């Protein structure tokens, strides 16, 4: 299957990092670099009845599956589109009843296997990278992670064996490891966890604790938007983890989950560690929506008013694109900037 490509974006060999993505033209703050539909995804069981299983739209009056009574949809069209995936679970949920309890990871892997089985050509999620070519790091699994993966494999066989033919054991080990390294938590605009998904093209982006893009979601589509000015030829960096952790914590988390040591400017200089420690102590008082403009407020609090206002204005530009100019968050941030 030949790569299709994405306009303005190219894959390249990033020095010291392996594969990566870079831009072939300039992008401004808030500008969309590219979007990627999920290759496969699952809605969290905690959101069932509130969000459509197919399109991840939150609305009242969703219609439930007539058989299992546990999957909900916007309409008949969404239900029909979702049936190839839901049928893997519908009968099993009826059979197991309250004992039906596969993890989100197991559910996602089952759906990936089903899609791979039926796939005849490159999907819109794989314009640059096929799912099978994603990093797995199976050789770096420690005993704890290997045991966890074996438990996932056992769960897959237990709940899905009547509806799926599985790859061999090594194939399953690789697939679960790929999902562990490359899976994304899909969030809504309130940053609430909606489910788990896999986006092969987005998985090509390397990490930096000074990212120049963020990933946001519209339903089951991921959008990559600039949070800094990006020049032609510059690599695209996202953050794999919460950036409010101090350096040593970030390094440990990245090494444990993604098997590399970060050597970005922030990790080298540790310049923001004291600020981040103060923020984390106040984390219980900070709502999730404040994280997008946190650094702007920090600069103002530290008497760096002009830098803070500049950061807030950049956050505003991004939020206007992501949420719309009339969104509550955007209006609040505009008032805050004017107040300063």
C-alpha positions as CSV (number, residue, x, y, z in Angstrom):
1,X,0.0,0.0,0.0
2,X,1.7,3.2,-1.2
3,X,1.7,6.2,1.1
4,X,-0.7,9.0,0.1
5,X,0.9,11.9,1.9
6,X,-0.4,15.0,3.6
7,X,-0.1,18.5,2.0
8,X,2.4,20.6,3.9
9,X,3.7,17.7,6.0
10,X,6.4,15.2,5.3
11,X,7.9,12.2,7.1
12,X,11.7,12.2,7.6
13,X,14.5,10.6,9.6
14,X,14.8,12.8,12.7
15,X,18.3,12.9,14.1
16,X,18.5,10.8,17.3
17,X,14.8,10.1,17.3
18,X,14.0,7.9,14.4
19,X,11.0,8.7,12.3
20,X,9.4,12.1,12.6
21,X,7.2,14.7,10.9
22,X,8.2,18.1,9.6
23,X,6.5,20.9,7.8
24,X,7.2,22.0,4.2
25,X,5.6,25.4,4.6
26,X,5.1,28.0,7.4
27,X,2.3,27.6,9.9
28,X,1.0,30.3,12.2
29,X,-0.3,30.0,15.8
30,X,-3.7,28.3,15.9
31,X,-3.4,27.0,12.3
32,X,-4.5,23.5,11.5
33,X,-1.5,21.4,10.2
34,X,-3.6,18.3,9.5
35,X,-6.4,16.1,10.9
36,X,-6.6,12.3,11.2
37,X,-9.6,10.1,11.7
38,X,-9.2,7.3,14.2
39,X,-8.2,4.0,12.7
40,X,-10.1,2.3,15.5
41,X,-11.6,3.6,18.7
42,X,-13.8,2.6,21.7
43,X,-16.1,4.7,23.9
44,X,-15.5,4.5,27.6
45,X,-18.2,2.4,29.4
46,X,-18.5,5.3,31.8
47,X,-19.8,7.5,28.9
48,X,-22.4,5.0,27.6
49,X,-25.9,6.5,27.3
50,X,-24.4,10.0,27.2
51,X,-22.4,9.9,24.0
52,X,-22.9,8.3,20.6
53,X,-20.8,5.1,20.2
54,X,-20.1,6.0,16.5
55,X,-19.4,9.7,16.3
56,X,-18.8,10.6,20.0
57,X,-21.4,13.3,19.9
58,X,-22.7,14.2,23.4
59,X,-26.5,14.7,23.3
60,X,-29.7,13.8,25.0
61,X,-32.2,11.3,23.7
62,X,-29.8,8.8,22.2
63,X,-31.3,5.6,20.9
64,X,-30.1,2.3,22.4
65,X,-29.2,-0.9,20.7
66,X,-32.4,-3.1,20.7
67,X,-30.4,-6.2,21.6
68,X,-27.9,-5.5,24.3
69,X,-29.5,-2.2,25.4
70,X,-26.0,-0.9,26.3
71,X,-24.8,0.9,23.2
72,X,-26.4,4.3,22.3
73,X,-26.5,6.2,19.0
74,X,-27.6,9.5,17.5
75,X,-29.7,7.8,14.9
76,X,-30.1,4.7,12.7
77,X,-27.3,5.9,10.4
78,X,-24.8,6.0,13.2
79,X,-25.9,2.6,14.5
80,X,-25.5,1.1,11.0
81,X,-22.0,2.5,10.6
82,X,-21.0,1.2,14.0
83,X,-22.4,-2.3,13.6
84,X,-19.2,-3.9,12.2
85,X,-17.5,-3.0,15.5
86,X,-20.4,-3.3,17.9
87,X,-21.3,-6.8,16.7
88,X,-18.0,-8.0,18.3
89,X,-19.5,-7.0,21.7
90,X,-23.3,-7.0,21.4
91,X,-23.9,-10.8,21.7
92,X,-21.0,-11.2,24.3
93,X,-22.5,-8.4,26.5
94,X,-25.8,-10.3,26.5
95,X,-24.1,-13.6,27.2
96,X,-21.7,-12.5,29.9
97,X,-24.1,-9.9,31.5
98,X,-22.5,-8.2,34.4
99,X,-19.4,-10.4,34.0
100,X,-18.6,-8.7,30.7
101,X,-15.6,-6.6,31.7
102,X,-12.8,-6.4,29.1
103,X,-10.5,-3.4,29.5
104,X,-10.6,-0.5,27.0
105,X,-7.3,-1.7,25.7
106,X,-8.6,-5.2,25.0
107,X,-11.7,-3.7,23.3
108,X,-9.6,-1.5,21.1
109,X,-7.3,-4.3,20.1
110,X,-10.3,-6.5,19.2
111,X,-11.6,-3.8,16.9
112,X,-8.2,-3.3,15.3
113,X,-8.0,-7.0,14.5
114,X,-11.5,-6.9,13.0
115,X,-10.6,-3.9,10.8
116,X,-7.3,-5.4,9.7
117,X,-9.1,-8.6,8.7
118,X,-11.5,-6.7,6.4
119,X,-9.1,-4.0,5.2
120,X,-8.3,-4.0,1.5
121,X,-6.6,-0.7,1.0
122,X,-4.8,2.0,2.9
123,X,-7.1,3.8,5.3
124,X,-7.5,7.6,5.7
125,X,-5.7,7.3,9.0
126,X,-2.6,5.8,7.4
127,X,-1.6,8.4,4.8
128,X,1.9,8.4,6.0
129,X,2.2,5.3,8.3
130,X,0.5,1.9,8.2
131,X,-0.7,0.7,11.6
132,X,1.4,-2.5,11.3
133,X,4.5,-0.3,11.0
134,X,4.0,1.6,14.3
135,X,6.6,1.2,17.0
136,X,6.0,-1.6,19.5
137,X,9.2,-1.8,21.7
138,X,8.4,-5.4,22.6
139,X,12.0,-6.1,23.3
140,X,12.0,-3.4,26.0
141,X,9.0,-4.8,28.0
142,X,9.9,-5.4,31.6
143,X,8.3,-8.3,33.6
144,X,5.5,-6.1,34.9
145,X,4.5,-4.9,31.5
146,X,4.8,-8.3,30.0
147,X,2.5,-9.8,32.6
148,X,0.0,-7.0,32.0
149,X,0.1,-7.7,28.3
150,X,-0.4,-11.4,28.9
151,X,-3.4,-10.6,31.0
152,X,-4.8,-8.5,28.2
153,X,-4.3,-11.3,25.7
154,X,-6.1,-13.7,28.0
155,X,-9.0,-11.2,28.3
156,X,-9.1,-10.9,24.5
157,X,-9.4,-14.7,24.1
158,X,-12.0,-14.9,26.9
159,X,-14.4,-12.3,25.6
160,X,-13.9,-12.3,21.8
161,X,-12.9,-15.8,20.7
162,X,-16.3,-16.6,19.3
163,X,-16.2,-13.7,16.9
164,X,-12.6,-13.2,15.9
165,X,-9.6,-15.2,14.5
166,X,-6.5,-14.0,16.3
167,X,-3.0,-13.6,15.1
168,X,-0.4,-15.8,16.8
169,X,0.8,-15.1,20.3
170,X,3.8,-13.0,19.1
171,X,1.5,-11.0,16.8
172,X,-0.8,-10.2,19.7
173,X,2.1,-9.3,21.9
174,X,3.2,-6.8,19.2
175,X,-0.2,-5.4,18.7
176,X,-0.9,-4.8,22.4
177,X,2.5,-3.2,22.7
178,X,1.8,-0.9,19.7
179,X,-1.4,0.2,21.3
180,X,0.3,0.8,24.6
181,X,3.0,3.1,23.0
182,X,0.7,4.8,20.4
183,X,-2.8,4.8,21.9
184,X,-4.5,8.2,22.5
185,X,-7.1,9.2,25.1
186,X,-9.8,11.0,23.2
187,X,-11.1,14.1,25.1
188,X,-13.9,16.5,24.7
189,X,-13.6,20.3,25.0
190,X,-13.9,20.0,28.8
191,X,-10.8,17.6,28.7
192,X,-13.0,14.8,29.9
193,X,-11.9,11.2,29.0
194,X,-14.2,9.9,26.3
195,X,-12.4,6.8,25.2
196,X,-9.3,5.3,23.6
197,X,-8.2,5.5,19.9
198,X,-5.4,4.8,17.6
199,X,-4.2,7.4,15.0
200,X,-1.3,6.0,13.0
201,X,-0.2,9.2,11.2
202,X,-0.3,11.3,14.5
203,X,1.8,8.6,16.1
204,X,4.7,9.7,13.9
205,X,5.1,12.9,15.8
206,X,8.0,13.0,18.3
207,X,7.8,14.4,21.8
208,X,9.1,17.6,23.2
209,X,8.5,19.2,26.6
210,X,8.4,22.5,24.5
211,X,5.9,21.3,21.9
212,X,5.0,23.4,18.9
213,X,1.6,21.7,18.3
214,X,-1.3,20.4,20.4
215,X,-3.8,17.7,19.5
216,X,-7.5,18.3,20.0
217,X,-10.5,16.2,19.0
218,X,-13.7,16.7,17.0
219,X,-15.6,13.5,17.7
220,X,-13.3,10.7,16.6
221,X,-11.1,12.9,14.5
222,X,-7.8,14.3,15.9
223,X,-6.6,17.7,14.8
224,X,-3.1,19.0,15.0
225,X,-2.8,22.7,15.5
226,X,0.2,25.0,16.0
227,X,0.9,26.6,19.3
228,X,4.1,28.3,18.1
229,X,5.1,29.7,14.7
230,X,6.5,26.8,12.7
231,X,9.0,27.5,9.9
232,X,9.5,25.4,6.7
233,X,11.7,22.4,7.4
234,X,11.0,22.5,11.2
235,X,10.1,19.3,13.0
236,X,6.6,18.9,14.5
237,X,6.6,18.2,18.2
238,X,3.8,17.3,20.5
239,X,3.8,16.4,24.2
240,X,3.2,12.9,25.2
241,X,2.6,13.7,28.9
242,X,1.4,16.4,31.3
243,X,3.9,19.2,31.1
244,X,3.3,20.5,34.6
245,X,5.4,17.7,36.1
246,X,8.9,18.8,37.0
247,X,11.8,17.5,34.9
248,X,12.7,14.4,36.8
249,X,9.1,13.2,36.9
250,X,8.7,13.9,33.2
251,X,11.9,12.0,32.3
252,X,10.8,9.0,34.4
253,X,7.3,8.9,32.9
254,X,8.6,9.1,29.4
255,X,11.2,6.4,30.0
256,X,8.6,4.1,31.6
257,X,5.9,4.6,29.0
258,X,7.8,5.4,25.8
259,X,11.3,4.0,26.3
260,X,13.4,7.1,25.6
261,X,15.2,9.9,27.5
262,X,14.0,13.4,26.6
263,X,16.8,15.8,25.8
264,X,14.7,18.8,24.9
265,X,15.6,22.4,26.1
266,X,13.2,22.2,29.0
267,X,14.6,18.9,30.3
268,X,18.2,20.2,29.8
269,X,17.8,23.6,31.6
270,X,15.0,22.7,34.1
271,X,14.2,26.4,33.8
272,X,10.5,26.0,34.7
273,X,10.7,23.4,37.5
274,X,10.1,25.8,40.4
275,X,7.1,27.4,38.7
276,X,5.6,24.0,37.9
277,X,6.1,22.7,41.4
278,X,4.1,25.7,42.7
279,X,1.3,25.0,40.1
280,X,1.1,21.3,41.1
281,X,0.6,22.3,44.7
282,X,-2.4,24.4,43.6
283,X,-3.7,21.8,41.2
284,X,-6.7,20.9,43.2
285,X,-7.9,24.6,42.8
286,X,-7.3,24.7,39.1
287,X,-10.0,23.5,36.7
288,X,-9.1,21.5,33.6
289,X,-10.0,24.3,31.2
290,X,-7.3,26.6,32.7
291,X,-4.5,24.3,31.5
292,X,-4.5,25.8,28.0
293,X,-3.6,29.3,29.2
294,X,-1.8,28.3,32.4
295,X,1.6,29.5,31.3
296,X,0.3,33.0,30.5
297,X,-1.2,33.4,34.0
298,X,2.1,32.1,35.5
299,X,4.1,34.7,33.8
300,X,1.8,37.4,35.0
301,X,1.9,36.1,38.5
302,X,5.7,36.2,38.3
303,X,5.6,39.9,37.3
304,X,6.4,39.1,33.7
305,X,3.3,40.8,32.5
306,X,4.1,41.4,28.9
307,X,5.3,37.9,28.4
308,X,2.2,36.6,30.2
309,X,-0.2,38.7,28.1
310,X,1.6,37.5,24.9
311,X,1.1,33.8,26.0
312,X,-2.5,34.4,26.8
313,X,-3.1,36.0,23.4
314,X,-1.5,32.9,21.7
315,X,-3.8,30.7,23.8
316,X,-6.7,32.8,22.8
317,X,-5.9,32.4,19.1
318,X,-5.8,28.7,19.5
319,X,-9.0,28.5,21.5
320,X,-10.9,30.6,19.0
321,X,-10.0,28.2,16.2
322,X,-10.6,25.1,18.3
323,X,-13.8,26.2,20.2
324,X,-15.2,29.2,18.2
325,X,-15.1,32.9,19.1
326,X,-18.3,32.8,21.1
327,X,-17.3,29.8,23.4
328,X,-17.5,30.5,27.1
329,X,-13.7,29.8,27.6
330,X,-12.8,32.2,24.8
331,X,-15.0,35.0,26.2
332,X,-13.6,34.5,29.7
333,X,-10.0,34.7,28.4
334,X,-10.7,37.8,26.4
335,X,-12.1,39.5,29.5
336,X,-9.0,38.4,31.5
337,X,-6.6,39.9,28.8
338,X,-8.5,43.2,28.7
339,X,-8.4,43.3,32.5
340,X,-4.6,43.0,32.5
